[in-house]
Amino acid sequence: MSDLFSSYDLNGLPLKNRVVMAPMTRARAVDTVPNSDTALYYAQRAGAGLIVSEGTPISDEGRGYLYTPGVYSAEQVEGWKKVTDAVHAQGGKIFSQIWHVGRVSHVSVQKNGIAPVAPVAEIAKDSNVFALGEGGTPGLVAPSAPRALNADDIARITGEFADAADNAVKAGFDGVEIHGANGYLIEQFINAGFNKREDGYGGATIAGRIRFALEVVDAAVARIGSARVGIRLTPFSRLFDLHAFDGEEETWLTLAAELSARKLAYIHIGNAGGLLAKEEGREFLKKFREVYQGTLIFAGGYTQETAERVLDEGLTDLVAFGRPYISNPDLAERMQRGWPLAPADHTTFYGGAQKGYTDYPAYEAV
């Protein structure tokens, strides 16, 4: 049997296999509160060794997209309790991905229509968010111009990440994954091509640029313990108008060493598939693996075959699957038994109700 289907000890949390359901925005929470459909959706997919929830904003300010369920109000926590109870009843494990988008937002999804925030006041060019366009119609619109965070703002947001971690555990999650990837707030600080601050969180030094990420991690760890905290990263990401910069590899390896010392649940590399497609990316991931001594999760367009390959090579410990889980709620079992995978309807990925959300059957029910 492939290692993909062997059990794994995630810092004391037993996983029944090494298949992870990757975080995927589905935009079904019209009022920002998870509901019975959310609970059913995740429970259907509890055959994964670990589920990482869709991105859950830590505050109104942290929101960049319509209809995403938060984890900062009492009502949202109660909604997530239904989800975690349903997943645990099916023998699953689930982490909450806690999220602040930074400048990747629009005034229509910000409280009172205020400007989004970012390390520096520079708009994300050639980008889109799911917000309200002209006439209040939901759709893809360009991000709004952000304002630059001051030191008090940064301390406040760090505290909001800690509160979100605490709320997630109160809601029954087995842990949290800090969203430090995909061009959102934490990566905006890390990227020297964008972060031109001149204070202790600035782009002049690696230590300054990774400081916010480490402070967020430390704040979450202080609340819920290191074994319950993971982080998602996308090294060399170019999403949302981030660019290459000098010392990029050193930056990521320095961050890896700092995170390794903190004995986290895991690091989740969200673009590992793309990095491995190039020799320089493969060499980087080998270095990352040497520096970071904890559990690694790879994501990025994996199939069963390519997942088994990176496990066999020892490059990672767990492999995350995203889109295949949309239309195959029993994905782990289908792969293990050699059953065919169902195609997904791309038009129902975001928004709507049950269609394309909870109506994909398990294979034996087809």
Secondary structure, DSSP 8 states (H G I E B T S, - for coil): --GGGS-EEETTEEESSSEEE--------TTSS--HHHHHHHHHTTTSSEEEEEEEESSSTT--STT---SSSHHHHHHHHHHHHHHHHTT--EEEEEE--TTS--GGGSGGG---EESSS---TT--EEEE-GGG-EEEE-----EE--HHHHHHHHHHHHHHHHHHHHTT-SEEEEE--TTSHHHHHH-TTT----STTSTTSHHHHHHHHHHHHHHHHHHH-GGGEEEEE-TT--TTS----TTHHHHHHHHHHHHHTTT-SEEEETTHHHHHTSHHHHHHHHHHHHH--S-EEE-SS--HHHHHHHHHTTS-SEEEE-THHHH-TTHHHHHHHT-------GGGSSSSSSTTTT----GGG-
